Amino acid sequence: MPNPGSPSDVAHAPRPLVAVQDFLNSLHVGRGTDELTDPAQAPHWLESIGLRLDRQGAPARQAMLPAELTTLASLRTALRELVLADEDATDRSHAAVWIEQLAAATRYIVRTDHEGRIRFEPVGTRVERLVGHLLTLVHDAQRDGSWERLKICRNPACAWVFYDYSRNHSAIWCSMGMCGNRHKVNRHRERKRANASTTTIQLA
């Protein structure tokens, strides 16, 4: 599900990984907003991206506690670091340790369907269940290879999490039409300034 306010042509991950992508984009660097700061609105926003907080699947109306929002924000930061650290062993290890600490209270029970297929269902408080669900989605994406296609835009003023559909996993911008072109324009201006400065020095 696209995150409201995201770049119009940003690449969205396939389901169910898109829920993790939207969760990581709850921090909107470009607008300077954070969906995990309002205790009353946060539950509704989480539901809007497919992350329910209750056991039965009905909408959760109860406002969240500051401590719950802090836990979710910490998990978001740790997972964003994990996305950034995919090519750096040291940073990846740091992010992994942080995630382990946040997941220390996470518990699961085994469920089976009528065909005997097994799944693990997180239990505990609503935030423990949500953390468990998000980590399950990450785990599944790492197993099927889709996790490594989650990237964070190289434009520091954007830092939007996008899904890289390129064949060689080489995309670095959330949107070539936005951040990619801006980068090209900025580099062109920098080269012009550098050339002008060199010309001035030679004339002097």
N, C-alpha and C positions, 0 to 999 in steps of 0.2 A: 504494500500500500504506500503510495507516495506520501512523503511527509509534507504537510502544508508549509509553503514558503520555500520549498526546495527549488533549485534551478530547474527550469522547464524541461530541458533535454538531458537531465542527469540520468545515468544508468542505474536502474533499480535491480536489486538482486532478485533471483527467483524465490518463490515461496518454498519453505517457511523462513529462509534466511533473511528475507526482506524485513521481518519483524525486528531482527537484531540490528540491521542497518538503520531502520527508523529510530530504534532506541538510541543508537550511538549518535544520531543526528538530532536528538532532543536538545543538544547544545548547538545553537545556531550562531556560529562565530560572526558571520557577516552581519546579522541583525543585532547581535549582542543580547539574545534572549535565551532562556533556559526553561524547558517545559517541566523540569523537576524541582521547581522552587515554590510553586503554589500548592499547598496541602489540599485545597478543595478541588482544584482543576486537574492536578496530576493523575488521579485515578481515571478520569474521563479521557484524558489524552492517551494514557496507556491502553485503555480499551479501544480507542480509535485506531491504534496500530496493531490490534489483535492480541494484546497482552492483558488478559483478565486477571483480577486479583482475588476472586472468590473460588470456591470449590465446585459450585453447581453450574457455573457458566452464565449466571444472570449478572446484569450490570452491578458493579460495586459502587455504592453511593457514599460510603463513609470516607471522610477526609483522611489523608495520610498524616502520620506523625513526622515531626522534623527528623527524628532518628532514622525512620524508614527512607525518607528522601535522601538523607546523607549516605545511607548504604547503597542506594541505587545510583547516586551520582558517583560514588567511589567505584562501583562496578563499571559504570560507563567509562570512566577515566582509564581504568585498568585494561578494559577491552580495546579502547582506542589506542592505548600504548601497544597492545599486542598486535594490532593491525599495522601500526607504524614500524614495529620491531621485527617484522617477518624476515628481514634480511640481516638483522644484527643479533648475534647470539647472546651478547651481554644484556642488551635491552629486553630481548625476548625472555630471558631468564628472570629478570627483575619483574616484568609484567606477570609472568607465570606464578611467582611467589606471592605477589599481591593478590592475584585471583584465588589462590589456594587459601589465603587468610580470610578473604571475604566469603568463601564457600565452606568454611570450617563447620558451620552449623547446618549445612544443607543435607537433607536426608531424602531417601527415595523408598518407595514400595514397588513391588513387582505387580504388574497387571497383565492379564492375558485376554485375548479376544476369543471368539467361538472357534477360530481356526488354530488356536494355540500359539499365536504370535505374541511375543513378549515385548512389553514396553515398560520403561521406568517412569513412575509418576512422583514428582517432588511433593513432599508433605511438610507440615510445620506451619509457621505463621504465614500471613499472606506475602510478606516480602521474601521470606525464605523460599516459598513456593515459586515466586517470580524469579528469584535468583537462580533456583534450580532449573526452571524452565528455560531461561536464557542460556545457561551453560550447556543444557542438553542440546539446544539448537546449534550452539557453537561446536560442540563435540561432533554432532552429526555432519556439520558442514566441513569440519576438518577431515573427517573420514571419507566423504565423497569428493573432496578436492575443491569445493566451491569457496571455502573460507579464504584461500590464498588469493582469490580474485577480489576480495574487499580491499579497497585502497582509500587513502585519505588524500584529498586534493593537495597538490604541492603549493598552491597559492595560500600563504599563511593568513590572508585576510578572508579566506573561504573555509578551508579545512573541512569540507563536506565529505562524508563517507559515500563512496560510489562503488558500483560493481563493474569490474573490468572485463568486458566481453571480447577484448582483442585476442587474436590467436596466440601471441607470444607473451601475454600478460604484461605489456609494456606501457599501458596508459598511465599517465601521471596527473591528468586534469579531470575534474568532475565533469566538465563540459568544455569541449574544444571551442565552441562558439562563445563561451564566456571567459573562463579563466585562461584557457590556452591562448586565445587571441589577445587578451590583456597582457599576458606575459610577452608575447611577440612584440606588441606595441611598446611596452616598457623597455625591452632590450634594444629595439630600434632607436628609441629616444636616447638611451644610454650611449649607444655607439655614436650617434650624432653629436652628443655633448663631448664625448671623448675625442672625436675627430676635430671638433671645433677647438677644443683645448690644445690639441697637438699643433694645429695650424697657427694658433695665437703665439705659442711658444717659439715656433720656427720663425715667424715674422719678427718677433722681438729680437 
